[in-house]
Amino acid sequence: MEWYESEDRALFAETAAKYAAWTLKSIVEEKLTGRTTADEFNPEIIRQAAAAGLLTAPLPEDQGGAGLDGLGRAIVLERMARGRAGAAVILAAHWTGLSALSSLRNQEKIGSWLAERAKQARAENPWLCGVAVPAAVKNVKDGLDPQATESGEKVMLSGEWTCPLHPSLVERLAIAVPPSDGDPRVLWLAGKDLAPYCQEAFPGTGLLELPTCRLVLQSLEAPAGDILARGDQALAITDRIWRELYLGLAAVMVGNAAAAFAYAWEYARERVQTGRLIIEHQEVRRMLEHMNTLVEAAWAMVTTAAAVSDSRMALDRSRRAYTFCGSAGEQVCLDAIQCLGGYGYMEDYGLERRLRDVKSIQCLLGSHSLDWIGERC
């Protein structure tokens, strides 16, 4: 037994694995029958996650959740990503937004909203939380930085943010605003109201389940009462948002890489080339061993960062885990494709999708986000 395993975490991991298997089967079948396209969102993904009790798992028990900690969330996301990375990113983004709101549950409007939504977590039309983080690169066209200025009863929002979940899918969106005027803040806005301001990712980004976007606001008026936190409290919540996003996406990339390695390993043990099994070739064995080492090293970084998620170094560790897991996951997927030869590039085997998935996740919080999101719409 690994040091981080426990009965509760193992139970949630098993649930996530079953959910991922269903998600994979459902989406593949719909794609083959022509019932969906690459840029459509399948709401059944969320309904099944709600039925499995995954949507509210990180909430405390007194709020209708299961109290799943940082390690537990990482394990669930890693296991889910072995089935579909896009579905796991949806859950990671939802959990990040939920965590930002949960940290303010002592506020009456937040506490009552969370309690009400927890009761509806397994409803026919489940809800999602979302989060928006400042774009990693300024738009060279207009040079806007994310900012908010108050005037009377209104807040004027301007800037650019990256939304891992399209606001049209979420009920509430937590927007982290950096300190442009010395007063950082976190705003709580209805996601669907912001949908007209979103520039969607262009098709072909790999994450077929995940409609992500770039949120561009120019002097949008919002009620001042939607400011949840400001000052030091807002900075703490913003750090938490970044930390959990980095860590959640890192876990997803590890699970995606683990699935790619497992497929290449099984293929090499069954496929015959030049009169012998592929795995009997020395170079193939070396590649497989290197892939396995990268997966283990990446997972060690994730679990270590998750174990100290409340410490002073948590944000730095999570950011480094995100960076390393992206590089390692990309290399594992490339090597897995090489193990299959020309077949690795065919859709039938799924490894080309694994490579697109990890590259897309790297771009979500990386320096190329504006190259990827919005500029080619």
C-alpha positions in Angstrom: 0.0 0.0 0.0 1.3 3.5 -0.9 1.7 6.0 1.9 -1.0 8.2 0.6 -3.7 5.6 0.2 -6.6 5.3 2.5 -10.0 3.5 2.4 -11.9 6.7 1.5 -9.5 7.8 -1.2 -9.4 4.3 -2.7 -13.2 4.2 -2.8 -13.4 7.5 -4.6 -10.6 6.4 -7.0 -12.6 3.3 -7.8 -15.7 5.4 -8.4 -13.8 7.7 -10.7 -12.3 4.8 -12.7 -15.8 3.4 -13.3 -17.1 6.9 -14.2 -14.2 7.4 -16.6 -14.9 4.0 -18.3 -18.5 5.0 -18.8 -17.5 8.4 -20.2 -15.1 6.9 -22.7 -17.6 4.4 -23.9 -20.4 7.0 -24.2 -18.4 9.6 -26.1 -16.8 7.1 -28.4 -20.2 5.6 -29.3 -21.7 9.1 -29.9 -18.8 10.1 -32.1 -19.1 7.0 -34.2 -22.8 7.4 -34.7 -22.5 11.1 -35.6 -24.5 12.4 -32.6 -21.8 14.8 -31.5 -19.0 17.0 -32.8 -15.7 18.1 -31.4 -17.0 21.4 -30.1 -20.2 20.1 -28.5 -20.5 19.6 -24.8 -22.1 16.4 -23.6 -24.2 17.2 -20.4 -24.5 13.5 -19.6 -20.8 13.7 -18.5 -21.9 16.0 -15.6 -25.1 14.1 -14.8 -23.1 10.9 -14.4 -20.5 12.6 -12.2 -23.3 14.0 -10.0 -24.9 10.5 -9.7 -21.5 9.1 -8.6 -21.3 11.8 -5.9 -18.2 13.4 -7.4 -19.4 17.0 -7.8 -19.6 17.8 -4.1 -16.9 15.4 -2.8 -14.4 18.2 -1.6 -17.1 20.0 0.5 -17.1 19.4 4.2 -19.6 16.8 5.4 -21.7 19.5 7.1 -22.0 21.1 3.7 -23.2 17.9 2.0 -19.8 16.8 0.8 -17.4 14.0 1.7 -14.5 16.1 2.9 -12.2 14.8 0.2 -8.7 16.3 0.8 -6.1 17.5 -1.7 -4.5 14.0 -2.0 -7.8 12.4 -2.5 -8.7 14.9 -5.3 -5.4 14.3 -7.0 -5.9 10.5 -6.9 -9.5 10.8 -8.3 -8.4 13.1 -11.1 -5.5 10.9 -12.0 -7.7 7.8 -12.2 -10.4 9.6 -14.2 -7.9 10.9 -16.7 -6.9 7.4 -17.6 -10.3 7.2 -19.2 -10.9 10.7 -20.6 -8.6 13.6 -19.8 -11.2 16.2 -20.9 -13.8 14.9 -18.4 -11.2 15.0 -15.6 -10.3 18.7 -16.4 -14.0 19.6 -16.2 -14.1 18.2 -12.7 -10.7 19.8 -11.7 -12.1 23.2 -12.8 -15.4 22.7 -11.0 -13.6 21.6 -7.8 -11.4 24.7 -8.0 -14.3 27.1 -8.3 -16.2 25.2 -5.6 -13.1 25.4 -3.3 -12.9 29.2 -3.8 -16.5 29.6 -2.8 -16.3 27.0 0.0 -13.6 29.0 1.7 -16.1 31.8 2.1 -19.0 29.7 3.2 -19.3 31.7 6.5 -20.7 34.5 4.4 -24.5 34.1 4.5 -25.2 34.3 0.8 -22.4 31.8 -0.1 -23.2 29.4 2.7 -26.9 29.2 1.8 -26.1 28.9 -1.9 -23.7 26.0 -1.3 -26.1 24.3 1.1 -28.9 24.5 -1.5 -26.7 23.3 -4.3 -25.4 20.4 -2.2 -29.0 19.1 -2.0 -29.3 19.3 -5.7 -26.0 17.6 -6.5 -27.7 14.4 -7.7 -30.5 16.2 -9.5 -31.4 15.7 -13.2 -29.9 19.0 -14.0 -26.7 19.3 -11.8 -24.8 22.5 -11.5 -21.2 23.4 -12.0 -18.9 26.1 -10.5 -16.3 27.8 -12.6 -13.2 29.8 -12.2 -11.4 32.5 -14.3 -7.7 33.2 -13.9 -5.8 36.1 -15.6 -4.5 35.3 -19.0 -0.8 34.4 -18.9 0.0 36.7 -21.8 -1.3 40.1 -22.4 -3.2 40.7 -25.6 -0.7 42.6 -27.7 -3.6 44.2 -29.6 -5.1 46.2 -26.7 -2.7 45.6 -23.8 -5.5 45.1 -21.2 -4.7 43.8 -17.8 -7.4 42.2 -15.7 -8.7 44.9 -13.4 -11.8 46.1 -11.6 -12.8 49.6 -10.5 -15.7 50.5 -8.2 -18.1 53.3 -8.9 -21.1 53.7 -6.6 -23.0 50.4 -6.5 -21.3 49.0 -9.6 -18.0 47.3 -10.4 -16.4 48.0 -13.8 -14.6 44.9 -15.0 -12.0 45.1 -17.8 -9.3 42.6 -18.9 -8.7 39.1 -20.1 -9.1 35.8 -18.3 -8.7 32.1 -19.1 -11.7 29.9 -18.2 -11.1 26.2 -18.2 -14.9 25.8 -18.3 -17.0 27.9 -20.6 -19.1 30.2 -18.4 -22.3 29.2 -20.2 -21.9 25.8 -18.5 -21.5 27.1 -14.9 -23.9 28.6 -12.5 -21.4 30.7 -10.6 -18.0 31.9 -11.8 -15.2 33.1 -9.4 -13.0 35.7 -11.1 -9.6 36.4 -9.6 -8.7 40.0 -10.2 -5.0 40.9 -9.7 -4.1 44.1 -7.8 -4.2 46.8 -10.5 -5.1 49.5 -7.9 -3.5 47.9 -4.8 -6.8 46.1 -4.0 -7.0 42.5 -5.3 -10.4 40.9 -5.2 -12.4 37.9 -6.1 -15.8 38.4 -7.8 -18.7 36.0 -7.8 -20.6 36.4 -11.1 -23.3 34.3 -12.8 -21.5 32.4 -15.5 -24.2 32.4 -18.1 -24.4 36.2 -18.1 -20.8 36.3 -19.2 -21.2 33.9 -22.1 -21.4 36.7 -24.8 -18.0 37.9 -23.7 -16.2 34.6 -24.3 -14.1 33.7 -27.2 -14.2 29.9 -27.6 -11.2 27.7 -28.3 -10.9 26.7 -31.9 -11.9 23.1 -32.8 -9.1 20.5 -32.8 -7.5 21.3 -29.4 -7.8 17.7 -28.4 -10.0 18.1 -25.3 -13.2 17.2 -27.1 -15.3 17.1 -23.8 -14.0 20.5 -22.7 -15.4 23.8 -24.1 -12.9 26.3 -22.8 -12.6 29.9 -23.6 -10.9 33.3 -23.2 -13.1 35.8 -21.3 -12.6 39.3 -22.6 -14.3 42.1 -20.7 -14.3 45.8 -21.5 -15.9 48.0 -18.8 -18.5 45.4 -17.9 -20.8 46.6 -15.1 -21.5 44.2 -12.3 -23.1 44.6 -8.9 -20.7 45.7 -6.2 -22.3 43.0 -3.9 -20.7 40.4 -6.1 -17.3 41.1 -4.6 -16.7 38.1 -2.3 -13.3 39.1 -0.9 -10.7 41.8 -1.2 -7.2 42.6 0.2 -5.3 39.8 2.0 -8.3 37.5 1.9 -8.6 37.9 -1.8 -4.9 37.2 -2.3 -5.2 34.0 -0.2 -8.2 32.8 -2.3 -6.4 33.7 -5.5 -3.4 31.7 -4.4 -5.7 28.8 -3.6 -7.3 29.0 -7.0 -3.9 28.8 -8.8 -2.6 26.1 -6.5 -5.6 23.8 -7.0 -5.7 24.4 -10.7 -2.0 23.7 -11.1 -2.2 20.5 -9.0 -5.4 19.2 -10.5 -4.2 19.6 -14.1 -0.9 18.1 -13.2 -2.7 15.0 -11.8 -4.8 14.8 -15.0 -1.7 14.9 -17.2 -0.2 12.1 -15.1 -3.3 9.9 -15.5 -3.3 10.6 -19.3 0.4 9.6 -19.5 -0.2 6.5 -17.4 -2.9 5.4 -19.8 -0.7 6.0 -22.8 2.2 4.0 -21.3 -0.2 1.1 -20.3 -1.5 0.9 -23.9 2.0 0.9 -25.4 3.2 -1.8 -22.9 0.3 -4.1 -23.7 0.7 -3.5 -27.5 4.5 -4.3 -27.3 3.8 -7.6 -25.5 1.3 -8.7 -28.2 2.5 -7.3 -31.5 5.0 -9.3 -33.6 7.6 -7.4 -35.7 10.4 -9.0 -37.7 9.5 -12.4 -36.3 9.5 -11.6 -32.6 7.5 -9.5 -30.1 8.1 -5.8 -30.2 9.0 -5.8 -26.5 11.9 -8.2 -27.2 13.7 -5.3 -29.1 16.2 -3.7 -26.7 15.3 -0.1 -27.8 11.6 -0.6 -27.2 12.3 -2.0 -23.7 14.4 1.1 -23.0 11.7 3.4 -24.2 9.1 1.6 -22.1 11.3 1.8 -19.0 11.9 5.5 -19.5 8.2 6.1 -20.0 7.4 4.3 -16.8 10.0 6.2 -14.9 8.6 9.5 -16.1 5.1 8.6 -15.0 6.3 7.5 -11.6 8.4 10.7 -11.1 5.5 12.9 -12.2 3.1 11.2 -9.8 5.6 11.5 -7.0 5.7 15.3 -7.6 1.9 15.5 -7.6 1.4 13.5 -4.4 4.2 15.4 -2.6 2.7 18.8 -3.6 -0.8 17.6 -2.6 0.4 16.4 0.8 1.6 19.9 1.7 -1.2 21.8 0.0 -1.7 24.0 3.0 1.9 24.9 3.5 3.7 28.1 2.5 5.5 26.4 -0.4 2.3 24.8 -1.8 1.9 27.2 -4.7 5.5 26.8 -5.9 5.3 23.0 -5.6 2.1 22.9 -7.5 3.4 25.1 -10.3 6.5 23.0 -10.6 4.4 19.8 -10.7 2.2 21.3 -13.4 5.3 22.2 -15.5 7.1 18.9 -15.0 4.0 16.7 -15.5 3.3 18.5 -18.8 6.7 17.9 -20.2 6.9 14.3 -18.9 3.3 13.5 -20.1 4.1 14.9 -23.6 7.3 12.7 -23.8 5.5 9.6 -22.6 2.7 10.1 -25.2 5.3 10.7 -28.0 7.2 7.5 -27.1 4.0 5.5 -26.8 3.1 6.6 -30.4 6.6 5.5 -31.5 6.1 2.1 -29.9 3.1 1.6 -32.2 5.0 2.8 -35.2 2.7 4.2 -37.9 -0.4 2.9 -36.1 0.2 5.3 -33.3 -1.0 8.2 -35.4 -4.3 6.6 -36.2 -7.5 7.5 -34.3 -8.4 3.8 -33.8 -5.7 3.5 -31.1 -6.3 6.7 -29.2 -2.7 7.7 -28.6 -2.8 10.6 -30.9 -5.7 11.9 -28.8 -3.6 11.4 -25.6 -0.9 13.6 -27.1 -3.4 16.3 -28.1 -4.9 16.2 -24.7 -1.6 16.8 -22.8 -0.6 19.6 -25.2 -4.0 21.3 -24.7 -3.8 21.0 -20.9 -0.3 22.5 -21.0 -1.7 25.5 -22.8 -4.5 26.1 -20.3 -2.3 27.8 -17.8 0.9 28.1 -19.8 2.5 31.0 -21.7 0.8 30.1 -25.0 -2.7 30.5 -23.8 -3.5 33.4 -26.1 -2.0 31.7 -29.0 -4.3 28.7 -28.4 -7.5 30.4 -27.1 -9.4 33.0 -29.0 -6.9 34.4 -31.5 -8.0 32.0 -34.2 -11.8 32.1 -33.7 
